[in-house]
Amino acid sequence: MIDLHTHTIFSDGELIPAELVRRAFAAGYQAIALTDHMDQSNIDLIIPRIVKAVRALRDVVPITVLAGAELTHVPPSQIADLAKEARALGAQIVVVHGETLVEPVAEGTNRAAIEAGIDILAHPGLISDEDLLLARERGVTLEISGRKGHCLSNGHVAKKALAVGVPITINSDAHAPSDLISAAFARQVLAGSGLDAASIDSVFLHARKLVEKALGRA
């Protein structure tokens, strides 16, 4: 399992990075990204600490650990600048909290995130055809979510992404150890979203490519 959207105590998660990583390994993970919730108020506090944790764990834990960020409820006009700041501070994976059906995320967040060239647009809700085409052009990956609530639009996202040729990945959006998902369960979620076996295999292959790209930013 490769999971590129998780949270630690540096935002609203329950575990410190070392324990989250250890539990992820025990759950069968091959790679994990620590992507705590951030905006202008805390980005310069959290990313350096996540980077420090990742460096301390590198080469001493049996899974790949990436430093990341999830820009959350950031006004759309400010997403591009904050994504650049996240990269400059050391984020290897930049996620944006998309227009999920279960939260009042500002309209235009999906478009602004895609235009900013972030890595993963999380739980993008009823993403428009125009934004899908732009995501394909900019190489932005859309998330199929394993998290309750955010998963409500998985079928829409999967169907539209496959039709247009936008890459997708599956993440847990874990906030607690019980949120971590196995590869077998991830396959069930993807199948429930309408993907066939070949498409599911391509999702896992793309996740590995995202990890390789992120490692290039280390």
Residue, then its C-alpha position, 0 to 999 in steps of 0.5 A: m500500500i502506498d498512502l500519500h495523504t495522512h495526518t499526525i499530531f502536527s494538525d488533527g491526527e492522533l499520532i506522532p510521525a514515528e508511531l504513524v510510520r511504524r503502524a503503517f509498516a505493520a499494516g503492510y505499507q510500502a510508502i507513506a506521506l505525512t501531509d498535515h493540514m496547513d494554511q498561512s498560519n502554520i505552514d512554516l511551523i509544520i513542514p520543517r518539523i515533518v522534514k526533520a522527522v522524515r530525515a530522522l526516519r530515513d534509512v532506519v525504517p523499512i518503508t519510504v516516508l515522504a514530507g508533505a502538506e495538505l493545504t486546507h480551506v485556503p482561499p483559492s487566490q492564495i493556493a498557488d503562492l502557498a504551494k510554492e512556499a510548501r515546496a520551498l520549505g521541503a514538502q515533497i508531496v503537496v496535496v490540496h483539500g478539494e471541494t468535498l461534498v461534506e465540507p464548505v470548501a470555497e468554490g474555485t478551490n479545485r481549479a486553483a489547486i490544479e492551476a498551481g500544479i500541486d501533486i494530488l487534489a484530494h476528494p475533489g467532489l463533483i469536479s467539473d469537466e473543465d477542471l478534469l481537462l485542466a488536471r490532465e494538462r497539468g499532470v495533477t492526480l485526483e484522489i479516490s478517498g478511503r475516508k468516510g464522507h469524502c468518499l461519497s463522490n468517489g464514483h463520480v471522480a473515478k468515472k470522469a477521470l477514467a473517461v478523460g485520462v486523468p491519473i488517480t490514486i487512492n489514499s486513506d486520509a488517515h487521522a487515527p491508526s484505525d484509518l490506515i487501509s490495506a492494499a486489499f481494502a484499497r482495491q475494494v474501494l477502487a472496485g466500488s468506485g467502478l474500476d475494473a482490475a486493469s484500471i486498479d492495477s494502473v492506480f497502484l502503478h501510478a502511486r509508485k510513480l508519484v513516490e519516485k517523483a517525490l523522492g526526486r525532490a528530496 
